[in-house]
Structures are given as structure tokens and as C-alpha cells.
Amino acid sequence: MAIFDKASSGLPGLDNILLNLRLGDNVVFQVDSIESYCHFVDPFISQALKDNKNLVYIRFAKHPALVKPNKKIKTYKLDANLGFESFSKKIHEIVTREGKGAFYVFDCLSDLLSAWATDLMIGTGFIGGKTLGMLLARKIVGEEDRLLEPHDSFYIGSDVFYTYIVENGWWDLWLEQKTPAGFFNKAAELKSKMLEGKFPEEITEKFQQMIEYFGQSPIIVRSSSLLEDSFGNAFAGKYESLFCVNQGSPEERYQQFEDTVRQVFASTMNEDALNYRLQRGLAGQDEQMALLVQRVSGSYHKKYFLPYAAGVGFSYNTFVWDENMDPQAGMLRLVFGLGTRAVNRVEGDYPALVALDAPLKRPYAGMDNIKKYSQHEVDVLNIEKNMLETISLEQFVKEEPAVDLGWVGQRDMAAEEKLVELGLSGQAWAITFEKLLAQTDFALKMKQMFQALSSAYDYPVDVEFTLNFSADKNMQINLVQCRPLQARGVGGQVVLPKDLPKEKLVFSSKGNFMGGNVSLKLKQLVFIDSRTYGNLLIKEKYELARLLGRLNDDAPTLLVGPGRWGTRDPSLGVPVKFAEISKVKALVEIDDPDRGFSPELSFGSHFFLDLVESDIFYAALFMNNQENFFNQAWIDSQENCLPDLLPEAGKFSKNLKIIQAPLTLFSDITRQVVVCLT
């Protein structure tokens, strides 16, 4: 390369890293603030003027000017609101006029996003519920709010989905799947084909341009169908939203993105999604999949990319665990790292539950419980492996010692002393978010944000967000999703019977329930016995779970079982699919620590939203709480109706008991008491 082809950034250290700039290079910085950008702009300008370069400033943003008035610098003022085509045409005219050898400074490109919303759309049609919810929420909160991190998104219109089906010759199969006979039978075949299809050339060109725009920044491809995230139909977790770590050559990054789009499109044929549509009377409605493609919010570390914290939040706290809490204040389900651990019911891990009117009051008291019921693993994007990865908190601390965990955790000195005794070294942390909640206004800001959103919606809302800190230590919150929350509300006052003899109680509990004040009349109890369930083979546990699906009818039913309902790990509970228990009236999880079963207060997860939408009352019984009671003797004394209802399931009669008897379930949210009576 000839010496005169080189150019300087004005920062010798950066020049060394980049091996100097070349004429023709375009350098784009991803920064936390305009102030950070100026650290690069000012030296570049000084060096260019020193070298007598033709310096041009392209001015279009709302932020303060980056370049001070100077006769040696040409400033062009452009109106971004005229659209992408007009803007790009003006840029082309300027570049042509200024000729070769000109040096350029541009305003912050993020300011173009709001002006070019429709220009960042690929294809035509609708943008879908998730995209609409995100854009609407940001408008309500106010894009100018410095607390709000700018989003960087593309929208793939719903017509691209139809085009994909038609271009690959699947239209007849698509129509067959819409019929009652083919609704499930043809779905698997169509899903398989959708994972292998080809996109038309005009769409692939747009996809490639988008991948070039994002460079090697991690992105997420989020489902945004026409029906999801609407009032009464959240479709929580029914369709796929997938990360692209987005590393490698341009060809590799494009292939990864295209495969991801196929997977999200194919998720319209997921069995859970089809069951959800069928149960909610949506099977006959037109469902098209639009997509929301977003730059992932977070920071690079040595080999990992992740946000400092993420979570889901609700403007209405359906689950209050203290009689002094106000449900209207809202709640958060908060994690360190990617928010996937907040929306999913993860095995053996516990996100932090935060009531926004009492952020430091937790459902579990005592350091031992805080450690047990806390986050032990972190979801990250591994830049080296080019994949989403779950690693232990211990591994993250060891590999990323420079990351300050002080805002999200507290040192576990007892655990560190044990490490020393064993001749080991290292730090031990418990993720509590105590400093974040006690020493910042984060909880207050989230509460105010929820109030603004729910007021505008005139309805409770469910929000997904990330939290990061800028270089100057200011908080930045990225609203990535907002949808209506179908909250049942507190309900009318319920009068609990007094002085009940224990033989009349099936169970009673202090706190840890969800569903407001209720008085439910039930006709049967379906009980999984932890004393024998744990002895079943894994295959038999899945078989028993499928059996429950056959019992899922309209009889008002109380479902009681060990550990976690809906778990993916049968050693932690019963691995039912939600469709197999969707008609029960009440669901109870009981702990049995000796056999490895413990409920997970999954308020805020996709499982939680399914319970809320289906109006299913939920309670968790922790038997180490002396105020809780479970009448195992009464259960054992009752006749098991399983052999009569399902004779072929007789081998499970010691594990599964069906008691047909009138029961009444009462709950009082003010006193935080729930009782079930015979």
C-alpha cells in the first residue's frame, strides 16, 4: 500500500490497532453516548485539519453539533425525515461534488432510525403484534428520555412469510393444514418443509444488506405474528425468537441469519402454538408471521456478549407475597445476563422477584434461602463459539474477573472461606440485585414507566427489557417488548371459615399464591405422590405426564404434585405440556426436599402467563413453613378412581390418585392465606 493511501484517525493507539485507516474506509462506532463519540471525532477533525484535508460535516441529527464552526470545514445540513431515498441521494450528490480525498464526519446514525421506520422494513404487509408493541411503548415513554436506550431494528413484513410459502410450492399444503382434519396432521410436514425452503432473490438481497448494516454485532430475530401480543392473546413462548451471534465471514453470517428466519417461520407449526390457537378459538383466523430483527442490547467482554441485567416486568403484581404490598405497583423478574432466563422456567435456577413498592422484600428470607433461590447460571452469547451458551456464575466470574458484579450481587464470604479451607481460590457471589435496588432509582423508574404504559393502554402491561450502564455509569433501559397483560385482579372480599378442624383441611398456606381472592367449588383432586413418583423411570414419568392430558376435561379440578409442573427435567417435577393441564381450575406445587422436589415461583415466565390467561389459580406449598399444612392422611384415606376412569393406567395407581369429592378453595389476598376444604 502506498504511503499516501494511508490516513490517520488522530489517535495513534487506534491507528496501531487498525494498522492505519485507508482512503475509502468507512468507520462506524458503537458507543454509549454522544460524549463517547466525541472522543473519536475531535482527534479525527484535528488531524484532518493539520493534514490540510478537505473536511466535510454531514449534519442531520437532533443532538448538539459535533463540529464547531470553522471556515475550513464544509457543513451540509440534511433533513432525514424526507426518507432514506432522499437522504441517500443527497449523500451521493455531496460525495460526487467533493470528489476523491474528502474526509467526512457524520452525526449519530441512531437518529436516523425513528425517521426511517418504514424504510427499515423488508417486504410489505403488517409488522405484527410484537413490533407494534415495542414501537408504541417507546413512543409512550418518550424516545427523548435519556434513560431509554435507542433501539436498532429492522422489520420484515408479513407478506414475506406468504411469499416464502408460495415461492416454494407449499400453498396447497398450507390450505390443507387450515382444515380441521389437517390442522395437526399436516403441520409436521409443513414445518419440515419450511425449515428447508428458499427465499426469492429480491428478499435475499434485502437480507444481505441488513446483515451488512449490522456488521458482526449480535442480533435477535423475534417472532411478530399478526395474532400474538394482542389483548387476551399473548402467545407467550409459543413462537420462536432466536439469537444470531453473527460472527464469521459475510457468507457464514448470512447463512446463519437465513436459517434462523426459517426456524421462526416454521415455529408457526409448533404443536404448542397450534394447541394455543385451538383452545382460544383462533384456529380459523389468518395467522402470518412478521419478524422483528434487533441489535442485541449489551456489552462485549473477553469472549462473551451480554446485557448487565434483563428481565420481564408487570404493571400489575398478580403475585404479592406480603400483606402490605400493593398489586398496582407492579413487579419484576430480574436476571444477570440475557433475559432468556427470565422468560423461561429454567431448571434449578431462580430469577430475582422484585415487588416495585418493596424492592428489597423477597419471597424467601435468610441468606441460606437467598443463595438457594437465586440465579446460579448465566445465559451469554459466546463470541468465540458463535453460539448462545449457558454457563455457571462461578465460571463467568473466573473467566471475566474485570466485570463488576457489585450492582447485581453480593459476595458470599462463607463460601469463599470454604474454598480457602479446600486450598482453592476465587470469589463466590450470590445474585441478589440488592445494591441496584437499594442505591439507585431503578425500581422507581421502572414503576413510573409501567404506570405510563398501563395508563396509555388503559390496561395492565407485560414488558421485556434490558439494563446496561454507559461509560459514564448512567443507567440505560432498552424496552424490547410490551403487550397487554391479562390480569385477573384482586376480586371481591372472601370470608374464610374460622376455627376449622384440621381433618376438614386438604391444605392451607401462608402466601405464595396467585389468582387474587377466590372461592372455587371443585369436584375432583388429581394428586401425584412424591413418595412413589421419584422412583419411576424417566420414561414412565413422561408416560404419566401424557396420561394427565387424557384427564384434562371440564370437571372443576385441583391438580397437586411435587416440585415444578411443566418442567423439562422429570427429576424436578412433572413434565406436562401446558395443553395437557389447561382446563384445571387450580394448580398446587408442593416441595419435598428429601426427594429433590421444590416449587419455582415462576411469576413472569411464559408458564406464568399461560396460567394467567387460562384463569388457573396457583399456589406453592413450602412445608418447612410451620404455617403451612398438607393433609396427607386424608389423601391416603380416599378411594382412587383412576382404575375406573382409565383401566389401562392401573400400573400408575400408586403414583397418581384421583379423588372425586366436593372441595372448596378459598384465598384472601389481604391476609395472604389460602385454604382448601373438604
Beta strands, then each sheet from edge to edge (+ up, - down):
strand 1: 6-7
strand 2: 21-22
strand 3: 54-59
strand 4: 73-77
strand 5: 102-106
strand 6: 121-122
strand 7: 153-156
strand 8: 219-225
strand 9: 241-244
strand 10: 289-295
strand 11: 299-300
strand 12: 304-306
strand 13: 309-314
strand 14: 331-336
strand 15: 352-355
strand 16: 377-382
strand 17: 387-392
strand 18: 409-411
strand 19: 429-431
strand 20: 461-469
strand 21: 475-484
strand 22: 505-510
strand 23: 513-514
strand 24: 518-528
strand 25: 557-562
strand 26: 564-565
strand 27: 573-574
strand 28: 586-590
strand 29: 617-621
strand 30: 629-630
strand 31: 656-668
strand 32: 673-677
sheet 1: 1+ 2-
sheet 2: 4+ 3+ 5+
sheet 3: 6+ 7+ 10- 8+ 9-
sheet 4: 11+ 12- 16+ 17-
sheet 5: 15+ 14- 13+ 20- 21+
sheet 6: 18+ 19-
sheet 7: 23+ 29- 28- 25- 24- 31+ 32- 22+ 30-
sheet 8: 26+ 27+
end
